[in-house]
Amino acid sequence: MIWLLLLPILIGSIVVHELAHAWVARREGDDTAERQGRITLNPIPHLDPVGSFLVPAILIALPGSFIFGWARPVPVNPANFRDRVWGDIRVSMAGPASNVLLALVFTLLLIPAVSLAGGMGAAMNPEEGSLFVSAAFYGILINLILAVFNMIPVPPLDGSHVLRHLLPEGLRASYDSVGRIGIVILLGFLFLVPDGFGIIMAPVFFMTDILVSVVRLVVQP
């Protein structure tokens, strides 16, 4: 079953995402996450029962190829950052950046996978190809979804930390208050705005096409 392949890739990707937040926070001067055991590849301290298991399982069961999930937020204390503004930005961007890096790693893995599978057709139709091809392809897709979704500037997502520091100081408190209903706003956008899902996924598909095109250039004689 496809979920036996997708769920471990998703869990591993969100663990790396949270680990990146914690590791960069320590480099910026805040050891809060480190003291809570979050600088680890062990998934147990990171995972959330709903966001890491229940939601992904439901999405896998639904029609379509969208899969998403989340872990427990990494605790940080911005007051400990050596540079409060840039520290906050770098810590927030570390998660999406780690997923982009993982997408590139899976792209490198897709090259030998396609070669062993017998050509580019397997890469373009991963469900019909080898398990190795499917794992690499979905590794790219899942990590780009995590990177793009978390860059949406709606509190409490990572992208909101960048936009917050660009706003006039008088608007920041109001913007922060959106965090209490940020996910509700985002879900409303997905379900109520025509093709809201397609708008969010457009950059994911665009970047996936670019990476698959790179594989095609490398693999084709």
Residue frames as a rotation matrix with the C-alpha (Angstrom) as fourth column:
MET 1
0.575 0.818 0.000 0.00
0.818 -0.575 0.000 0.00
0.000 0.000 -1.000 0.00
ILE 2
0.207 -0.525 0.825 1.21
0.466 -0.689 -0.556 3.47
0.860 0.499 0.102 -0.90
TRP 3
0.780 0.135 0.611 0.88
-0.378 -0.677 0.632 4.81
0.499 -0.724 -0.477 2.65
LEU 4
0.843 -0.536 -0.052 3.56
0.426 0.604 0.674 2.36
-0.330 -0.590 0.737 3.80
LEU 5
-0.024 -0.847 0.531 5.90
0.968 -0.154 -0.200 4.33
0.251 0.509 0.823 1.54
LEU 6
0.122 0.137 0.983 4.55
0.275 -0.956 0.099 7.85
0.954 0.258 -0.154 2.04
LEU 7
0.925 0.371 0.084 4.17
0.034 -0.301 0.953 7.95
0.379 -0.879 -0.291 5.81
PRO 8
0.500 -0.800 -0.331 7.82
0.767 0.232 0.598 7.12
-0.401 -0.553 0.730 6.70
ILE 9
-0.315 -0.608 0.728 9.05
0.857 -0.512 -0.057 9.70
0.408 0.606 0.683 4.16
LEU 10
0.342 0.534 0.773 6.71
0.121 -0.841 0.527 12.33
0.932 -0.087 -0.353 5.58
ILE 11
0.968 0.031 -0.251 7.65
0.250 0.012 0.968 11.57
0.033 -0.999 0.004 9.20
GLY 12
0.156 -0.986 -0.053 11.36
0.949 0.135 0.285 11.64
-0.273 -0.095 0.957 8.41
SER 13
-0.261 -0.233 0.937 10.98
0.684 -0.729 0.009 14.94
0.681 0.643 0.350 6.55
ILE 14
0.600 0.525 0.603 9.10
-0.034 -0.737 0.675 16.72
0.799 -0.426 -0.424 9.32
VAL 15
0.802 -0.424 -0.421 11.59
0.552 0.256 0.794 15.42
-0.229 -0.869 0.439 11.90
VAL 16
-0.240 -0.917 0.320 14.45
0.970 -0.235 0.054 16.96
0.026 0.323 0.946 9.90
HIS 17
0.066 0.378 0.924 12.37
0.375 -0.867 0.328 20.16
0.925 0.325 -0.199 9.57
GLU 18
0.926 0.351 0.137 11.99
-0.002 -0.358 0.934 20.49
0.377 -0.865 -0.331 13.35
LEU 19
0.497 -0.832 -0.247 15.57
0.804 0.334 0.492 19.43
-0.327 -0.443 0.835 14.02
ALA 20
-0.225 -0.579 0.784 16.74
0.824 -0.542 -0.163 22.23
0.519 0.609 0.599 11.72
HIS 21
0.521 0.475 0.709 14.73
-0.002 -0.830 0.558 24.80
0.853 -0.292 -0.432 13.71
ALA 22
0.985 -0.091 -0.146 16.23
0.157 0.128 0.979 23.55
-0.070 -0.988 0.141 16.98
TRP 23
0.261 -0.961 0.093 19.81
0.949 0.273 0.160 23.37
-0.179 0.047 0.983 15.69
VAL 24
-0.197 -0.307 0.931 19.77
0.583 -0.801 -0.141 26.88
0.789 0.515 0.337 14.23
ALA 25
0.772 0.500 0.392 18.13
-0.036 -0.581 0.813 28.23
0.635 -0.642 -0.430 17.40
ARG 26
0.753 -0.568 -0.333 21.08
0.558 0.282 0.780 26.90
-0.349 -0.773 0.529 19.39
ARG 27
-0.171 -0.849 0.500 23.50
0.978 -0.207 -0.016 28.56
0.117 0.486 0.866 16.96
GLU 28
0.023 0.266 0.964 21.61
0.277 -0.928 0.249 31.82
0.961 0.261 -0.095 17.41
GLY 29
-0.715 -0.465 0.521 22.06
-0.334 -0.428 -0.840 31.65
0.614 -0.775 0.151 21.19
ASP 30
0.054 0.809 0.585 18.87
-0.996 0.002 0.090 29.95
0.071 -0.588 0.806 22.44
ASP 31
-0.839 -0.441 -0.318 19.26
-0.413 0.897 -0.156 26.48
0.354 0.000 -0.935 23.96
THR 32
-0.229 0.836 0.499 15.58
-0.883 0.037 -0.467 26.02
-0.409 -0.548 0.730 24.92
ALA 33
0.658 0.503 -0.560 14.95
-0.720 0.637 -0.275 23.35
0.218 0.584 0.782 22.28
GLU 34
-0.171 -0.810 -0.561 18.25
-0.396 0.578 -0.714 21.62
0.902 0.100 -0.420 23.04
ARG 35
-0.804 -0.137 0.579 17.37
-0.594 0.124 -0.795 21.35
0.038 -0.983 -0.181 26.73
GLN 36
0.136 0.927 0.349 14.07
-0.782 0.317 -0.537 19.70
-0.608 -0.200 0.768 25.74
GLY 37
-0.312 -0.393 0.865 15.85
0.021 0.907 0.420 17.10
-0.950 0.150 -0.275 23.63
ARG 38
0.712 0.701 -0.042 14.76
0.012 -0.071 -0.997 18.44
-0.702 0.710 -0.059 20.24
ILE 39
0.230 -0.687 -0.690 18.18
-0.969 -0.226 -0.098 18.38
-0.089 0.691 -0.718 18.55
THR 40
-0.517 -0.297 0.803 17.83
-0.312 0.939 0.146 14.73
-0.797 -0.176 -0.578 17.60
LEU 41
-0.647 0.287 -0.706 16.79
-0.678 0.206 0.706 12.54
0.348 0.936 0.061 14.68
ASN 42
-0.901 0.419 -0.114 14.83
0.420 0.776 -0.471 10.39
-0.108 -0.472 -0.875 17.12
PRO 43
-0.588 0.694 0.415 11.23
0.138 -0.420 0.897 11.04
0.797 0.585 0.151 15.98
ILE 44
-0.096 0.652 -0.752 9.60
0.910 0.363 0.199 10.51
0.403 -0.666 -0.628 19.37
PRO 45
-0.439 -0.050 -0.897 10.34
0.657 -0.699 -0.283 13.98
-0.613 -0.714 0.340 20.85
HIS 46
-0.956 -0.044 -0.291 9.17
-0.146 -0.787 0.599 15.67
-0.255 0.615 0.746 17.66
LEU 47
-0.811 0.585 -0.006 6.01
0.238 0.339 0.910 13.90
0.534 0.737 -0.415 16.58
ASP 48
-0.651 0.729 0.210 2.43
-0.697 -0.466 -0.544 14.99
-0.299 -0.501 0.812 17.22
PRO 49
-0.642 0.382 0.665 -0.22
0.252 0.924 -0.288 12.21
-0.724 -0.017 -0.689 17.26
VAL 50
0.467 0.882 -0.068 -2.68
0.266 -0.213 -0.940 14.25
-0.843 0.421 -0.334 15.20
GLY 51
0.634 -0.182 -0.752 -0.40
-0.617 -0.704 -0.351 16.13
-0.465 0.687 -0.559 12.83
SER 52
-0.370 -0.906 -0.205 2.16
-0.884 0.276 0.378 13.38
-0.286 0.321 -0.903 12.27
PHE 53
-0.941 0.008 0.339 -0.14
0.042 0.995 0.092 10.37
-0.337 0.101 -0.936 12.02
LEU 54
-0.183 0.971 0.152 -3.90
0.512 0.226 -0.829 11.00
-0.839 -0.074 -0.539 11.94
VAL 55
0.411 0.360 -0.838 -3.99
-0.392 -0.760 -0.519 13.87
-0.823 0.541 -0.171 9.41
PRO 56
-0.487 -0.625 -0.610 -1.51
-0.827 0.108 0.551 12.25
-0.279 0.773 -0.570 6.97
ALA 57
-0.869 0.189 0.457 -3.38
0.203 0.979 -0.021 8.95
-0.452 0.075 -0.889 7.18
ILE 58
0.160 0.981 -0.114 -6.67
0.333 -0.162 -0.929 10.69
-0.929 0.110 -0.352 6.34
LEU 59
0.264 -0.111 -0.958 -5.10
-0.714 -0.690 -0.117 12.57
-0.648 0.715 -0.262 3.43
ILE 60
-0.806 -0.586 -0.085 -3.55
-0.509 0.613 0.604 9.39
-0.302 0.530 -0.793 2.05
ALA 61
-0.601 0.643 0.475 -6.98
0.490 0.766 -0.416 7.74
-0.631 -0.017 -0.775 2.15
LEU 62
0.347 0.754 -0.558 -8.61
-0.016 -0.590 -0.807 10.61
-0.938 0.289 -0.192 0.25
PRO 63
0.671 -0.084 0.737 -8.49
0.731 0.243 -0.637 10.91
-0.125 0.966 0.224 -3.56
GLY 64
0.874 -0.413 0.256 -5.52
-0.251 -0.835 -0.490 12.83
0.416 0.364 -0.834 -4.96
SER 65
0.340 -0.861 -0.378 -1.83
0.609 0.507 -0.609 12.94
0.716 -0.023 0.697 -4.13
PHE 66
0.138 -0.280 0.950 -1.72
-0.467 -0.864 -0.187 15.68
0.873 -0.418 -0.250 -1.50
ILE 67
0.485 -0.034 -0.874 -0.10
0.700 0.614 0.365 14.68
0.524 -0.789 0.321 1.77
PHE 68
-0.064 -0.462 0.884 0.82
-0.285 -0.841 -0.460 16.94
0.957 -0.281 -0.078 4.63
GLY 69
0.576 0.234 -0.783 1.53
0.656 0.440 0.614 16.81
0.488 -0.867 0.100 8.33
TRP 70
0.292 -0.497 0.817 3.25
-0.464 -0.821 -0.333 18.59
0.836 -0.282 -0.470 11.18
ALA 71
-0.203 -0.451 -0.869 5.23
0.646 0.605 -0.465 17.92
0.736 -0.656 0.169 14.33
ARG 72
0.599 0.306 -0.740 5.21
0.784 -0.411 0.465 19.51
-0.162 -0.859 -0.486 17.78
PRO 73
0.817 -0.297 0.494 6.47
-0.013 -0.866 -0.500 23.10
0.576 0.402 -0.711 17.47
VAL 74
-0.053 -0.914 -0.403 10.06
0.804 0.200 -0.560 23.60
0.592 -0.353 0.724 18.54
PRO 75
0.813 0.343 -0.470 10.17
0.571 -0.626 0.531 25.84
-0.113 -0.700 -0.705 21.65
VAL 76
-0.209 -0.878 0.430 12.31
0.806 -0.403 -0.433 28.92
0.554 0.256 0.792 21.19
ASN 77
0.521 0.255 -0.814 12.92
0.696 -0.679 0.233 32.05
-0.494 -0.688 -0.531 23.23
PRO 78
0.542 -0.297 0.786 13.77
0.643 -0.456 -0.615 34.92
0.541 0.839 -0.056 20.83
ALA 79
0.947 -0.184 0.264 15.01
-0.302 -0.795 0.527 36.98
0.113 -0.579 -0.808 23.78
ASN 80
0.542 -0.776 0.323 18.06
0.099 0.441 0.892 34.70
-0.835 -0.451 0.316 23.83
PHE 81
0.652 -0.297 0.697 18.99
0.756 0.198 -0.623 35.34
0.047 0.934 0.354 20.20
ARG 82
-0.334 -0.852 -0.404 22.15
0.775 -0.492 0.396 37.37
-0.536 -0.181 0.825 19.66
ASP 83
-0.962 0.200 -0.185 20.24
-0.269 -0.806 0.526 39.28
-0.044 0.556 0.830 16.96
ARG 84
-0.502 0.809 0.305 16.57
-0.063 0.318 -0.946 39.16
-0.862 -0.494 -0.109 17.80
VAL 85
0.359 0.676 -0.644 15.27
-0.702 -0.259 -0.664 40.00
-0.615 0.690 0.381 14.30
TRP 86
0.047 -0.405 -0.913 17.68
-0.922 0.333 -0.195 38.08
0.384 0.851 -0.358 12.10
GLY 87
-0.890 -0.319 0.326 17.88
-0.437 0.801 -0.409 35.24
-0.131 -0.507 -0.852 14.61
ASP 88
-0.145 0.932 0.331 14.12
-0.278 0.283 -0.918 34.81
-0.950 -0.225 0.218 14.43
ILE 89
0.515 0.319 -0.796 14.20
-0.822 -0.078 -0.564 34.88
-0.242 0.945 0.222 10.63
ARG 90
-0.357 -0.745 -0.564 17.06
-0.845 0.515 -0.145 32.39
0.398 0.425 -0.813 10.33
VAL 91
-0.827 0.114 0.550 15.49
-0.280 0.765 -0.580 29.97
-0.487 -0.634 -0.601 12.81
SER 92
0.168 0.986 0.021 12.14
-0.383 0.085 -0.920 30.17
-0.908 0.147 0.392 11.01
MET 93
0.496 -0.001 -0.868 13.68
-0.868 -0.019 -0.496 29.67
-0.016 1.000 -0.011 7.56
ALA 94
-0.558 -0.798 0.230 15.79
-0.798 0.591 0.116 26.71
-0.229 -0.119 -0.966 8.71
GLY 95
-0.182 0.572 0.800 12.82
-0.110 0.797 -0.594 24.34
-0.977 -0.196 -0.082 8.54
PRO 96
0.842 0.524 -0.127 11.74
-0.160 0.017 -0.987 25.08
-0.515 0.851 0.098 4.94
ALA 97
0.289 -0.818 -0.498 15.40
-0.956 -0.216 -0.199 25.26
0.054 0.534 -0.844 3.87
SER 98
-0.542 -0.484 0.687 15.99
-0.580 0.807 0.111 21.76
-0.608 -0.338 -0.718 5.26
ASN 99
0.269 0.722 0.638 13.07
0.123 0.631 -0.766 20.45
-0.955 0.285 0.081 3.20
VAL 100
0.828 -0.078 -0.556 14.42
-0.544 -0.351 -0.762 22.06
-0.136 0.933 -0.333 0.04
LEU 101
-0.219 -0.976 -0.010 17.77
-0.971 0.217 0.098 20.41
-0.093 0.031 -0.995 0.75
LEU 102
-0.372 0.158 0.915 16.04
-0.191 0.951 -0.242 17.04
-0.908 -0.265 -0.324 1.25
ALA 103
0.746 0.665 -0.025 14.20
-0.111 0.088 -0.990 17.52
-0.656 0.741 0.140 -2.05
LEU 104
0.448 -0.680 -0.580 17.58
-0.884 -0.241 -0.400 17.98
0.132 0.692 -0.709 -3.75
VAL 105
-0.534 -0.625 0.569 18.92
-0.718 0.691 0.084 14.85
-0.446 -0.364 -0.818 -2.03
PHE 106
0.074 0.652 0.754 15.93
0.061 0.752 -0.656 12.84
-0.995 0.095 0.016 -3.27
THR 107
0.819 0.142 -0.556 16.53
-0.504 -0.288 -0.815 14.26
-0.276 0.947 -0.164 -6.75
LEU 108
-0.166 -0.958 -0.235 20.07
-0.985 0.174 -0.014 12.85
0.054 0.229 -0.972 -6.66
LEU 109
-0.573 0.024 0.819 18.60
-0.302 0.923 -0.238 9.51
-0.762 -0.384 -0.521 -5.55
LEU 110
0.514 0.857 0.042 16.06
-0.222 0.180 -0.958 9.61
-0.829 0.483 0.283 -8.37
ILE 111
0.248 -0.483 -0.840 18.81
-0.964 -0.206 -0.166 9.62
-0.092 0.851 -0.517 -11.01
PRO 112
-0.828 -0.556 -0.075 20.13
-0.561 0.823 0.093 6.09
0.010 0.118 -0.993 -10.30
ALA 113
-0.400 0.759 0.514 16.59
-0.073 0.533 -0.843 4.94
-0.913 -0.375 -0.158 -9.53
VAL 114
0.563 0.614 -0.553 15.41
-0.560 -0.208 -0.802 5.94
-0.607 0.761 0.227 -13.00
SER 115
-0.154 -0.718 -0.678 18.47
-0.979 0.206 0.004 4.40
0.137 0.665 -0.735 -14.62
LEU 116
-0.906 -0.195 0.376 17.88
-0.302 0.920 -0.251 1.09
-0.297 -0.341 -0.892 -12.86
ALA 117
-0.107 0.964 0.242 14.16
-0.053 0.237 -0.970 1.21
-0.993 -0.117 0.026 -13.69
GLY 118
-0.248 -0.067 0.966 14.90
0.823 0.512 0.247 1.48
-0.511 0.856 -0.072 -17.39
GLY 119
-0.604 -0.077 0.793 14.32
0.652 -0.620 0.436 5.10
0.458 0.781 0.425 -18.31
MET 120
-0.973 0.127 0.195 12.43
-0.191 -0.916 -0.354 8.31
0.133 -0.381 0.915 -17.71
GLY 121
-0.223 0.956 -0.193 9.00
-0.250 0.135 0.959 6.73
0.942 0.262 0.209 -18.07
ALA 122
-0.040 0.158 -0.987 9.34
0.804 0.591 0.062 5.28
0.593 -0.791 -0.151 -14.59
ALA 123
-0.838 -0.335 -0.431 10.11
0.533 -0.673 -0.513 8.71
-0.118 -0.659 0.743 -13.16
MET 124
-0.824 0.559 0.092 7.12
-0.470 -0.766 0.440 10.35
0.316 0.319 0.894 -14.82
ASN 125
0.317 0.923 -0.220 4.83
-0.574 0.371 0.730 7.54
0.755 -0.105 0.647 -13.64
PRO 126
-0.538 -0.725 0.430 6.24
-0.765 0.205 -0.611 6.56
0.354 -0.658 -0.664 -10.25
GLU 127
0.166 0.666 0.727 3.27
-0.840 0.482 -0.249 4.36
-0.516 -0.570 0.639 -9.34
GLU 128
0.960 0.205 -0.191 4.22
-0.279 0.750 -0.599 2.06
0.021 0.629 0.777 -12.21
GLY 129
0.264 -0.950 -0.167 7.94
-0.527 0.003 -0.850 2.10
0.808 0.313 -0.500 -11.50
SER 130
-0.191 -0.452 -0.872 10.14
0.475 0.734 -0.485 0.53
0.859 -0.507 0.075 -8.89
LEU 131
0.667 0.388 -0.636 9.81
0.730 -0.169 0.662 1.13
0.150 -0.906 -0.396 -5.17
PHE 132
-0.252 -0.865 -0.435 13.09
0.843 -0.417 0.340 3.05
-0.475 -0.281 0.834 -5.29
VAL 133
-0.735 0.048 0.677 11.72
0.473 -0.679 0.561 5.38
0.487 0.732 0.476 -7.99
SER 134
0.300 0.948 0.107 8.50
0.486 -0.249 0.838 5.95
0.821 -0.199 -0.536 -6.04
ALA 135
0.464 -0.178 -0.868 10.36
0.862 -0.135 0.489 6.69
-0.204 -0.975 0.091 -2.81
ALA 136
-0.624 -0.773 -0.115 12.65
0.707 -0.622 0.338 9.22
-0.333 0.130 0.934 -4.50
PHE 137
-0.562 0.470 0.680 9.81
0.410 -0.556 0.723 10.90
0.718 0.686 0.119 -6.42
TYR 138
0.540 0.834 -0.111 7.55
0.485 -0.201 0.851 11.23
0.688 -0.514 -0.513 -3.39
GLY 139
0.098 -0.602 -0.792 10.52
0.943 -0.199 0.268 12.37
-0.319 -0.773 0.548 -1.31
ILE 140
-0.859 -0.360 0.364 10.86
0.485 -0.798 0.357 15.30
0.162 0.483 0.861 -3.70
LEU 141
-0.240 0.868 0.435 7.14
0.252 -0.377 0.891 16.05
0.937 0.324 -0.128 -3.73
ILE 142
0.541 0.482 -0.689 6.57
0.748 0.099 0.657 15.78
0.385 -0.870 -0.307 0.03
ASN 143
-0.179 -0.698 -0.693 9.53
0.897 -0.405 0.176 17.96
-0.404 -0.591 0.699 0.93
LEU 144
-0.879 -0.075 0.470 8.56
0.323 -0.820 0.473 20.66
0.350 0.568 0.745 -1.55
ILE 145
0.169 0.982 0.083 5.01
0.390 -0.144 0.909 20.63
0.905 -0.121 -0.407 -0.15
LEU 146
0.442 -0.048 -0.896 6.41
0.896 -0.021 0.443 21.07
-0.040 -0.999 0.034 3.37
ALA 147
-0.617 -0.762 -0.196 8.73
0.738 -0.647 0.193 23.88
-0.273 -0.025 0.962 2.26
VAL 148
-0.729 0.367 0.578 6.11
0.207 -0.686 0.697 25.82
0.653 0.628 0.424 0.28
PHE 149
0.307 0.922 -0.235 3.28
0.527 0.041 0.849 25.33
0.792 -0.384 -0.474 2.78
ASN 150
0.301 -0.236 -0.924 5.41
0.932 -0.130 0.337 26.49
-0.200 -0.963 0.181 5.70
MET 151
-0.783 -0.620 0.044 6.50
0.610 -0.752 0.249 29.58
-0.121 0.222 0.967 3.76
ILE 152
0.003 0.856 0.518 2.91
0.637 -0.401 0.659 30.85
0.771 0.328 -0.546 3.55
PRO 153
-0.827 -0.462 0.321 2.92
0.103 -0.686 -0.721 34.12
0.553 -0.563 0.615 5.58
VAL 154
0.302 0.923 0.238 0.02
-0.360 -0.121 0.925 33.17
0.883 -0.365 0.296 7.84
PRO 155
-0.513 -0.486 0.707 0.79
-0.828 0.063 -0.558 32.89
0.227 -0.872 -0.435 11.58
PRO 156
0.662 -0.727 0.182 2.00
-0.424 -0.162 0.891 30.59
-0.619 -0.667 -0.415 13.02
LEU 157
0.860 -0.348 0.374 3.65
0.506 0.675 -0.537 29.19
-0.066 0.651 0.756 9.87
ASP 158
0.061 -0.971 -0.231 7.35
0.849 -0.072 0.523 29.86
-0.524 -0.228 0.820 9.32
GLY 159
-0.343 -0.204 0.917 6.83
0.821 -0.539 0.187 32.42
0.456 0.817 0.353 6.57
SER 160
0.705 0.683 0.192 4.91
0.486 -0.662 0.571 34.67
0.517 -0.310 -0.798 8.96
HIS 161
0.509 -0.580 -0.636 8.09
0.650 -0.225 0.726 35.36
-0.564 -0.783 0.262 10.93
VAL 162
-0.578 -0.697 0.424 9.64
0.801 -0.387 0.456 37.00
-0.154 0.604 0.782 7.86
LEU 163
-0.109 0.621 0.776 6.59
0.581 -0.594 0.556 39.09
0.806 0.512 -0.296 7.00
ARG 164
0.693 0.417 -0.588 6.19
0.714 -0.284 0.640 40.14
0.100 -0.863 -0.495 10.64
HIS 165
0.023 -0.788 -0.616 9.56
0.689 -0.434 0.581 41.87
-0.725 -0.438 0.532 10.67
LEU 166
-0.744 -0.230 0.627 8.72
0.649 -0.470 0.598 43.69
0.157 0.852 0.499 7.44
LEU 167
0.258 0.941 0.217 5.54
0.761 -0.337 0.555 45.19
0.595 0.022 -0.803 8.88
PRO 168
-0.174 -0.216 0.961 5.42
-0.343 -0.901 -0.265 48.55
0.923 -0.376 0.083 10.68
GLU 169
-0.931 -0.320 -0.177 5.80
0.037 0.400 -0.916 48.01
0.364 -0.859 -0.361 14.41
GLY 170
-0.628 0.739 0.244 2.26
-0.714 -0.423 -0.558 49.20
-0.309 -0.525 0.793 15.07
LEU 171
0.246 0.752 -0.612 0.79
-0.914 0.390 0.112 46.36
0.323 0.532 0.783 12.98
ARG 172
-0.572 -0.607 -0.552 2.80
-0.467 0.794 -0.388 43.52
0.674 0.036 -0.738 14.46
ALA 173
-0.836 0.295 0.462 0.60
-0.366 0.328 -0.871 42.90
-0.408 -0.898 -0.166 17.51
SER 174
0.199 0.960 -0.195 -2.50
-0.797 0.043 -0.602 42.63
-0.569 0.276 0.774 15.31
TYR 175
0.163 -0.228 -0.960 -0.66
-0.818 0.512 -0.261 40.35
0.551 0.828 -0.103 12.92
ASP 176
-0.853 -0.522 -0.010 0.51
-0.407 0.677 -0.613 38.12
0.326 -0.519 -0.790 15.79
SER 177
-0.462 0.743 0.483 -3.06
-0.598 0.141 -0.789 37.82
-0.654 -0.654 0.380 17.04
VAL 178
0.279 0.527 -0.803 -4.00
-0.948 0.285 -0.142 36.18
0.154 0.800 0.579 13.75
GLY 179
-0.655 -0.670 -0.350 -1.92
-0.603 0.742 -0.292 33.20
0.456 0.020 -0.890 14.91
ARG 180
-0.641 0.462 0.613 -4.81
-0.430 0.445 -0.785 32.01
-0.636 -0.767 -0.087 17.09
ILE 181
0.431 0.851 0.299 -6.94
-0.100 0.375 -0.922 31.41
-0.897 0.367 0.247 13.99
GLY 182
-0.200 -0.612 -0.765 -4.24
-0.819 -0.324 0.473 31.26
-0.538 0.721 -0.436 11.32
ILE 183
-0.944 -0.164 0.287 -4.79
-0.026 0.902 0.431 27.61
-0.330 0.399 -0.856 10.44
VAL 184
-0.080 0.986 0.149 -8.56
0.563 0.168 -0.809 28.19
-0.822 0.020 -0.569 10.29
ILE 185
0.361 0.142 -0.922 -7.98
-0.487 -0.815 -0.316 31.05
-0.795 0.563 -0.225 7.84
LEU 186
-0.600 -0.693 -0.400 -5.72
-0.721 0.252 0.646 28.85
-0.346 0.676 -0.651 5.73
LEU 187
-0.786 0.380 0.488 -8.20
0.392 0.916 -0.081 25.98
-0.478 0.128 -0.869 5.68
GLY 188
0.257 0.905 -0.338 -10.96
0.257 -0.401 -0.879 28.42
-0.932 0.139 -0.335 4.75
PHE 189
0.003 -0.364 -0.931 -8.83
-0.806 -0.552 0.213 29.61
-0.591 0.750 -0.295 1.83
LEU 190
-0.897 -0.432 0.089 -8.27
-0.318 0.774 0.547 26.03
-0.306 0.463 -0.832 0.68
PHE 191
-0.644 0.691 0.329 -11.94
0.646 0.721 -0.250 25.07
-0.410 0.052 -0.910 0.80
LEU 192
0.285 0.861 -0.421 -13.73
0.501 -0.508 -0.700 28.32
-0.817 -0.012 -0.576 -0.05
VAL 193
0.060 -0.333 -0.941 -11.52
-0.635 -0.740 0.221 30.00
-0.770 0.585 -0.256 -2.65
PRO 194
0.954 0.299 -0.030 -11.95
-0.203 0.568 -0.798 28.50
-0.222 0.767 0.602 -6.13
ASP 195
0.674 -0.722 -0.158 -8.84
0.340 0.492 -0.801 26.41
0.656 0.487 0.577 -6.85
GLY 196
0.741 -0.404 0.536 -7.28
-0.661 -0.582 0.475 27.55
0.120 -0.706 -0.698 -3.56
PHE 197
0.654 -0.497 0.571 -5.49
0.064 0.788 0.612 24.24
-0.754 -0.364 0.547 -3.34
GLY 198
0.617 -0.394 0.681 -4.13
0.785 0.245 -0.569 24.66
0.058 0.886 0.460 -6.86
ILE 199
0.783 -0.322 0.532 -2.82
-0.201 -0.940 -0.275 28.14
0.589 0.108 -0.801 -6.04
ILE 200
0.621 -0.551 0.557 -0.81
-0.677 -0.020 0.735 26.83
-0.394 -0.834 -0.386 -3.10
MET 201
0.484 -0.405 0.776 0.40
0.249 0.914 0.321 23.76
-0.839 0.037 0.543 -4.96
ALA 202
0.997 -0.051 0.061 1.40
0.046 -0.255 -0.966 25.61
0.065 0.966 -0.251 -8.14
PRO 203
0.395 -0.917 0.051 4.96
-0.899 -0.397 -0.186 26.39
0.191 0.028 -0.981 -6.96
VAL 204
0.092 -0.329 0.940 5.31
-0.499 0.802 0.329 22.80
-0.862 -0.499 -0.090 -5.72
PHE 205
0.684 0.233 0.691 4.45
0.398 0.674 -0.622 21.37
-0.611 0.700 0.368 -9.13
PHE 206
0.922 -0.381 -0.075 6.63
-0.308 -0.602 -0.737 23.98
0.235 0.702 -0.672 -10.86
MET 207
0.146 -0.927 0.345 9.69
-0.979 -0.086 0.184 23.09
-0.141 -0.365 -0.920 -8.77
THR 208
0.209 -0.014 0.978 8.99
-0.165 0.985 0.050 19.36
-0.964 -0.172 0.204 -9.07
ASP 209
0.948 0.169 0.270 8.90
0.236 0.197 -0.952 19.68
-0.214 0.966 0.146 -12.86
ILE 210
0.630 -0.775 -0.052 12.24
-0.725 -0.563 -0.396 21.49
0.278 0.287 -0.917 -12.79
LEU 211
-0.061 -0.688 0.723 13.89
-0.834 0.433 0.342 18.79
-0.549 -0.582 -0.601 -10.68
VAL 212
0.421 0.267 0.867 12.44
0.162 0.918 -0.362 15.98
-0.893 0.293 0.343 -12.79
SER 213
0.993 -0.098 -0.065 13.67
-0.091 -0.281 -0.955 17.80
0.076 0.955 -0.288 -15.90
VAL 214
0.230 -0.959 0.168 17.16
-0.972 -0.218 0.084 17.83
-0.044 -0.182 -0.982 -14.39
VAL 215
-0.027 -0.177 0.984 16.90
-0.318 0.935 0.160 14.08
-0.948 -0.309 -0.081 -13.89
ARG 216
0.826 0.414 0.384 15.78
0.223 0.385 -0.895 13.70
-0.519 0.825 0.226 -17.49
LEU 217
0.780 -0.581 -0.234 18.78
-0.583 -0.536 -0.611 15.65
0.230 0.613 -0.756 -18.76
VAL 218
-0.081 -0.859 0.506 21.17
-0.941 0.232 0.245 13.52
-0.328 -0.456 -0.827 -16.72
VAL 219
0.000 0.154 0.988 19.61
-0.170 0.974 -0.151 10.14
-0.985 -0.168 0.027 -17.48
GLN 220
0.907 0.410 0.093 18.89
0.015 0.190 -0.982 10.51
-0.421 0.892 0.166 -21.20
PRO 221
0.120 -0.905 0.409 21.83
0.779 0.341 0.526 9.57
-0.615 0.255 0.746 -23.41
